[in-house]
Structures are given as C-alpha cells and as structure tokens.
Amino acid sequence: MQVCRLSSKFLRNILCKNAGCRTFSRMVEAKLEAVPVVDIDEGIFKYVLIKVYGNEQADGTEPNKLIVRGFNRAQWHSDIYDEVSSSLMGLGLETECLGGGRIENRPDLKQIKVYGYSQGYGKADHLETRRLLLTKYKDYSISCSDEGY
C-alpha cells in the first residue's frame, strides 16, 4: 500500500522544485475528480474499498475520494487493488486500500448485496460501500451483511 504513496510523493517533490508544481497539482486534482466512484462487474465477486489521494495543498490538506472496485476476473482482493493502484499511480494519484469483501450484483433484479471480508485487507466499511454504490445504482435495492466470506 505505502509504496504507491511514497512513489507519488517522490515524484511530486521532484516536480515541485520548479514552476511546474502548480500545473502538476491542478492536473492531478482534475484526474482525481475524473476517477469514477464505482466500477463493478455483474455476478458475485470480490471487491475493495480504496481511498484515492490528490496532491497535498498549500494549507496541508490532501484532497481525496473513496472508490469501490470489484471484478469477476480477480482471484484475490490484492489482484483488484494492485490493478487499480497501478493505473492510478500512473496518473500521479496515491491510493490506500481500506478493506474488502464480496458483492453480489444482480442487474436483472436491481439488487446488490455487500458482505464478507478480505483476509488480506480486512473488512471494508460495507455501509460506506453501499453509500458509494447508490451514487451509480440509484434505483437498486442494496443490502449489507457481515455474514459470509
């Protein structure tokens, strides 16, 4: 996890020693805003809750947003996190995995179930995940459970 944060901070420190710092900072913030909050597949699959960070501001604040990612193709939660963090690091964004679980997405019934946990990252905040999913799936019934793996 921390490798992504250190790499971006290293890059930012190099770039911020010249006049390009403000331009780089604006570009990173625009990229942060452009990252979709939710990207999940249909069916039953593992998911991770990720915090994505932009550049630290002059006042010390660090803009961030939470995103949900879940893919059928991933065997492990770390497969999802590694894929997402690598692509976001390429955009100059830092990431932190906040936990994982499973999602059952049934578009035919307009139902999503969020449950379980990740053995590697721990249990994500399913209620927060539900809140994020509702931004994309407004007309779905979305439930949460601590049951199951």
DRENKOL-975902 format. One line per 2 residues: their letters; for each residue x, y negated, z negated of N, C-alpha, C. Coordinates in nm, 3 decimals, decimal comma. Atoms other than C-alpha are relative to their C-alpha. Example, Ala and Ser with C-alpha at 12.3 -4.5 7.8 and 13.67 -1.06 7.14 Angstrom:
% residues 2
as = 0,089 0,119 0,000 1,230 0,450 -0,780 0,090 -0,120 0,000 | -0,082 0,119 0,006 1,367 0,106 -0,714 -0,077 -0,109 -0,073
***
This chain:
% residues 149
mq = 0,081 0,120 0,000 0,000 0,000 0,000 0,085 -0,126 0,000 | -0,076 0,122 0,017 0,252 -0,258 -0,110 0,093 -0,029 0,118
vc = -0,087 0,022 -0,114 0,468 -0,207 0,199 -0,062 -0,100 0,096 | 0,068 0,093 -0,090 0,209 -0,390 0,409 0,007 -0,143 -0,054
rl = -0,004 0,134 0,058 0,201 -0,683 0,168 0,141 -0,057 0,006 | -0,137 0,050 -0,002 0,579 -0,709 0,146 0,044 -0,037 0,141
ss = -0,039 0,028 -0,138 0,625 -0,694 0,522 -0,057 -0,131 0,048 | 0,061 0,125 -0,044 0,380 -0,975 0,586 0,058 -0,119 -0,073
kf = -0,059 0,112 0,074 0,524 -1,192 0,311 0,140 -0,029 0,051 | -0,133 0,019 -0,056 0,872 -1,136 0,450 -0,009 -0,078 0,131
lr = 0,020 0,067 -0,128 0,752 -1,240 0,797 -0,042 -0,144 -0,021 | 0,048 0,135 0,028 0,569 -1,542 0,657 0,113 -0,089 -0,050
ni = -0,111 0,079 0,052 0,879 -1,657 0,467 0,096 -0,040 0,110 | -0,088 0,033 -0,112 1,088 -1,642 0,782 -0,062 -0,109 0,086
lc = 0,067 0,097 -0,087 0,831 -1,832 0,990 -0,023 -0,134 -0,068 | 0,034 0,123 0,069 0,755 -2,089 0,723 0,121 -0,088 -0,028
kn = -0,117 0,085 0,016 1,110 -2,220 0,720 0,012 -0,103 0,111 | -0,002 0,098 -0,108 1,029 -2,417 1,033 -0,139 -0,061 0,017
ag = 0,125 0,073 -0,021 0,750 -2,636 1,168 -0,114 0,091 0,043 | 0,104 -0,092 -0,045 0,559 -2,329 1,295 -0,083 0,059 -0,111
cr = 0,071 -0,059 0,114 0,437 -2,242 0,946 -0,149 -0,029 0,002 | 0,142 0,035 0,001 0,107 -2,432 0,964 -0,075 0,066 0,115
tf = 0,063 -0,065 -0,115 0,032 -2,297 1,310 -0,019 0,148 -0,027 | 0,008 -0,142 0,032 0,109 -1,942 1,197 -0,110 0,025 -0,103
sr = 0,101 -0,014 0,105 -0,109 -1,989 0,888 -0,141 -0,009 0,058 | 0,132 0,015 -0,062 -0,407 -2,109 1,096 -0,034 0,122 0,086
mv = 0,023 -0,118 -0,084 -0,363 -1,818 1,337 -0,039 0,120 -0,084 | 0,028 -0,114 0,087 -0,360 -1,564 1,053 -0,140 -0,014 -0,060
ea = 0,133 0,020 0,057 -0,671 -1,719 0,895 -0,109 0,026 0,103 | 0,097 -0,028 -0,106 -0,856 -1,707 1,228 -0,010 0,150 0,023
kl = 0,001 -0,145 -0,017 -0,755 -1,343 1,259 -0,072 0,067 -0,116 | 0,071 -0,054 0,116 -0,881 -1,273 0,906 -0,150 -0,011 0,020
ea = 0,143 0,020 -0,025 -1,219 -1,421 0,996 -0,053 0,092 0,110 | 0,042 -0,082 -0,113 -1,229 -1,214 1,316 -0,009 0,149 -0,032
vp = 0,003 -0,142 0,037 -1,185 -0,880 1,135 -0,144 0,037 -0,039 | 0,137 -0,041 0,034 -1,525 -0,702 1,131 -0,007 0,054 -0,143
vv = 0,018 -0,047 0,138 -1,656 -0,633 0,781 -0,022 0,150 -0,004 | 0,036 -0,142 -0,001 -1,786 -0,287 0,875 0,036 0,063 0,133
di = -0,025 -0,083 -0,118 -1,661 -0,025 1,118 -0,008 0,146 -0,045 | 0,020 -0,139 0,041 -1,803 0,322 1,056 -0,061 0,080 0,115
de = 0,056 -0,092 -0,098 -1,898 0,625 1,263 -0,137 0,048 -0,044 | 0,123 -0,070 0,036 -2,218 0,829 1,265 0,037 0,134 -0,059
gi = -0,024 -0,131 0,058 -2,247 1,150 1,066 0,051 -0,012 -0,142 | -0,057 -0,005 0,136 -2,065 1,247 0,744 0,151 -0,007 0,012
fk = -0,143 0,024 -0,013 -1,709 1,126 0,694 0,055 -0,070 -0,124 | -0,068 0,073 0,107 -1,455 0,981 0,452 0,003 -0,149 0,036
yv = -0,011 0,145 -0,022 -1,436 0,603 0,407 0,093 -0,061 -0,103 | -0,079 0,077 0,095 -1,212 0,346 0,239 -0,051 -0,144 -0,005
li = 0,029 0,141 0,023 -1,279 0,003 0,094 0,134 -0,071 -0,006 | -0,130 0,066 -0,016 -0,997 -0,233 0,190 -0,014 -0,150 -0,024
kv = -0,009 0,145 0,016 -0,907 -0,584 0,078 0,105 -0,049 0,099 | -0,089 0,056 -0,102 -0,751 -0,786 0,361 0,033 -0,143 -0,041
yg = -0,048 0,130 0,045 -0,541 -1,092 0,278 0,051 -0,084 0,116 | -0,060 0,097 -0,092 -0,460 -1,402 0,480 0,120 -0,063 -0,066
ne = -0,116 0,071 0,054 -0,177 -1,647 0,415 -0,032 -0,071 -0,129 | 0,012 0,078 0,122 -0,125 -1,798 0,073 -0,007 -0,147 0,036
qa = 0,020 0,142 -0,027 -0,245 -2,158 0,078 0,095 -0,085 -0,086 | -0,086 0,093 0,075 -0,054 -2,462 -0,050 -0,039 -0,006 -0,147
dg = 0,047 0,006 0,138 -0,270 -2,457 -0,364 0,015 0,134 -0,074 | -0,025 -0,130 0,064 -0,169 -2,095 -0,436 -0,108 0,103 0,023
te = 0,106 -0,096 -0,027 -0,497 -1,936 -0,329 0,037 0,084 0,122 | -0,027 -0,090 -0,111 -0,489 -1,644 -0,091 -0,134 0,048 0,056
pn = 0,128 -0,042 -0,055 -0,792 -1,605 0,138 -0,002 0,151 0,022 | 0,011 -0,144 -0,018 -0,922 -1,250 0,153 -0,144 0,037 0,032
kl = 0,133 -0,054 -0,022 -1,216 -1,037 0,252 0,005 0,150 -0,018 | 0,012 -0,144 0,013 -1,337 -0,685 0,187 -0,055 0,057 0,129
iv = 0,050 -0,069 -0,118 -1,391 -0,441 0,472 -0,022 0,147 -0,033 | 0,029 -0,143 0,013 -1,531 -0,087 0,500 0,038 0,068 0,130
rg = -0,037 -0,077 -0,118 -1,380 0,167 0,738 -0,023 0,149 -0,028 | 0,024 -0,143 0,013 -1,492 0,526 0,791 -0,008 0,066 0,136
fn = -0,008 -0,063 -0,131 -1,413 0,762 1,077 -0,010 0,152 -0,011 | 0,010 -0,146 -0,006 -1,506 1,120 1,164 0,135 0,065 0,026
ra = -0,127 -0,059 -0,042 -1,160 1,177 1,305 0,102 0,014 -0,113 | -0,097 0,001 0,110 -0,985 1,124 0,970 -0,016 0,123 -0,090
qw = 0,003 -0,113 0,091 -0,895 1,432 0,771 0,012 -0,047 -0,145 | -0,027 0,052 0,134 -0,779 1,227 0,471 -0,033 -0,149 -0,005
hs = 0,024 0,143 0,018 -0,863 0,887 0,328 0,123 -0,080 0,045 | -0,122 0,070 -0,039 -0,500 0,790 0,386 0,013 -0,014 0,151
di = -0,002 0,012 -0,146 -0,543 0,856 0,759 -0,072 -0,128 0,043 | 0,078 0,120 -0,031 -0,805 0,581 0,770 0,079 -0,125 -0,041
yd = -0,072 0,118 0,049 -0,607 0,340 0,555 0,125 -0,028 0,083 | -0,122 0,019 -0,079 -0,284 0,396 0,748 -0,030 -0,060 0,137
ev = 0,038 0,051 -0,133 -0,456 0,334 1,083 -0,041 -0,146 -0,008 | 0,052 0,136 0,012 -0,634 0,019 0,968 0,109 -0,096 -0,047
ss = -0,103 0,090 0,052 -0,346 -0,128 0,769 0,108 -0,028 0,104 | -0,100 0,020 -0,106 -0,103 -0,075 1,058 -0,048 -0,101 0,104
sl = 0,050 0,093 -0,102 -0,326 -0,254 1,306 -0,014 -0,142 -0,056 | 0,015 0,133 0,059 -0,396 -0,543 1,066 0,136 -0,063 -0,031
mg = -0,134 0,053 0,024 -0,030 -0,577 0,973 0,058 -0,057 0,129 | -0,043 0,051 -0,129 0,037 -0,623 1,344 -0,057 -0,137 0,030
lg = 0,061 0,133 -0,016 -0,191 -0,928 1,324 0,050 -0,099 -0,104 | -0,052 0,087 0,105 0,001 -1,069 1,027 -0,085 0,000 -0,125
le = 0,087 -0,008 0,117 -0,260 -0,962 0,771 0,049 0,109 -0,095 | -0,039 -0,096 0,103 -0,186 -0,783 0,445 -0,123 0,077 -0,045
te = 0,114 -0,082 0,043 -0,402 -0,503 0,306 0,028 0,069 -0,132 | -0,007 -0,077 0,124 -0,476 -0,319 -0,016 -0,120 0,093 -0,003
cl = 0,109 -0,096 0,008 -0,682 -0,002 -0,046 -0,057 -0,002 -0,142 | 0,065 0,009 0,130 -0,936 -0,035 -0,329 -0,066 0,130 -0,042
gg = 0,061 -0,129 0,033 -1,061 0,324 -0,318 -0,073 0,056 0,120 | 0,070 -0,065 -0,110 -1,261 0,562 -0,108 -0,114 0,086 -0,048
gr = 0,112 -0,089 0,027 -1,544 0,807 -0,089 -0,046 0,061 0,130 | 0,060 -0,055 -0,122 -1,778 0,953 0,168 -0,124 -0,080 0,036
ie = 0,121 0,064 -0,051 -2,053 0,811 0,383 -0,073 0,099 0,088 | 0,086 -0,073 -0,092 -2,342 0,988 0,547 -0,085 -0,104 0,072
nr = 0,070 0,101 -0,081 -2,469 0,764 0,828 -0,095 0,072 0,095 | 0,103 -0,065 -0,082 -2,798 0,882 0,982 -0,080 -0,106 0,075
pd = 0,069 0,104 -0,076 -2,898 0,628 1,251 -0,141 0,041 0,042 | 0,132 -0,047 -0,040 -3,193 0,846 1,357 -0,105 -0,026 -0,108
lk = 0,090 0,026 0,113 -3,344 0,793 1,009 0,019 -0,139 -0,059 | -0,037 0,131 0,054 -3,189 0,449 0,950 0,032 0,011 -0,149
qi = -0,041 -0,025 0,138 -3,033 0,586 0,632 0,151 0,016 -0,009 | -0,141 -0,018 0,032 -2,685 0,565 0,485 0,010 0,036 -0,147
kv = -0,028 -0,040 0,138 -2,565 0,741 0,172 0,149 -0,018 -0,026 | -0,138 0,025 0,040 -2,244 0,629 -0,003 0,024 0,077 -0,129
yg = -0,020 -0,085 0,116 -2,097 0,876 -0,251 0,145 0,049 -0,007 | -0,128 -0,068 0,013 -1,792 1,065 -0,379 0,116 -0,092 -0,034
ys = -0,121 0,072 0,036 -1,434 0,954 -0,426 0,116 0,051 0,085 | -0,124 -0,040 -0,067 -1,084 0,973 -0,282 0,096 0,053 -0,106
qg = -0,098 -0,054 0,096 -0,834 1,196 -0,459 0,126 -0,086 -0,003 | -0,122 0,081 -0,006 -0,551 0,969 -0,345 -0,017 -0,144 -0,047
yg = 0,021 0,143 0,029 -0,704 0,621 -0,389 -0,101 -0,025 -0,113 | 0,103 0,017 0,102 -0,975 0,683 -0,648 -0,133 -0,036 0,063
ka = 0,134 0,030 -0,049 -1,343 0,597 -0,621 -0,012 -0,147 0,034 | 0,028 0,138 -0,039 -1,434 0,285 -0,429 -0,124 -0,049 -0,076
dh = 0,121 0,059 0,058 -1,697 0,049 -0,569 -0,112 0,020 0,102 | 0,104 -0,033 -0,097 -1,997 0,205 -0,394 -0,106 -0,110 0,013
le = 0,097 0,109 -0,008 -2,226 -0,085 -0,481 0,053 -0,114 0,088 | -0,061 0,101 -0,086 -1,983 -0,328 -0,317 0,000 0,049 0,145
tr = 0,004 -0,058 -0,135 -1,957 -0,094 -0,018 -0,141 -0,011 0,057 | 0,139 0,012 -0,043 -2,338 -0,088 0,002 -0,031 -0,144 0,042
rl = 0,023 0,141 -0,032 -2,347 -0,469 -0,004 0,061 -0,035 0,136 | -0,067 0,027 -0,127 -2,099 -0,483 0,285 -0,072 0,070 0,116
ll = 0,072 -0,073 -0,105 -2,284 -0,216 0,485 -0,130 -0,071 0,037 | 0,126 0,071 -0,026 -2,606 -0,418 0,451 0,019 -0,122 0,090
tk = -0,023 0,113 -0,091 -2,441 -0,705 0,641 -0,012 0,043 0,145 | 0,010 -0,052 -0,137 -2,438 -0,483 0,951 -0,128 0,082 0,020
yk = 0,116 -0,091 -0,010 -2,721 -0,238 0,879 -0,114 -0,053 -0,086 | 0,101 0,070 0,080 -2,986 -0,478 0,751 -0,131 0,077 -0,016
dy = 0,128 -0,069 0,005 -3,283 -0,256 0,831 0,014 0,148 -0,040 | -0,023 -0,137 0,046 -3,132 0,065 0,688 -0,031 0,012 -0,149
si = 0,008 -0,033 0,141 -3,205 0,230 0,357 0,139 0,053 -0,040 | -0,136 -0,037 0,039 -2,864 0,250 0,186 0,001 0,032 -0,149
sc = -0,004 -0,043 0,139 -2,820 0,450 -0,133 0,143 0,033 -0,042 | -0,132 -0,030 0,057 -2,522 0,509 -0,362 -0,015 0,108 -0,105
sd = 0,000 -0,107 0,101 -2,431 0,805 -0,580 0,143 0,028 -0,040 | -0,132 -0,043 0,048 -2,137 0,913 -0,793 0,014 0,151 0,013
eg = -0,002 -0,145 -0,017 -2,223 1,275 -0,713 0,081 0,039 0,121 | -0,065 -0,056 -0,117 -2,022 1,492 -0,478 0,141 -0,049 0,021
y = -0,137 0,038 -0,035 -1,678 1,473 -0,328 0,009 -0,043 0,141
***
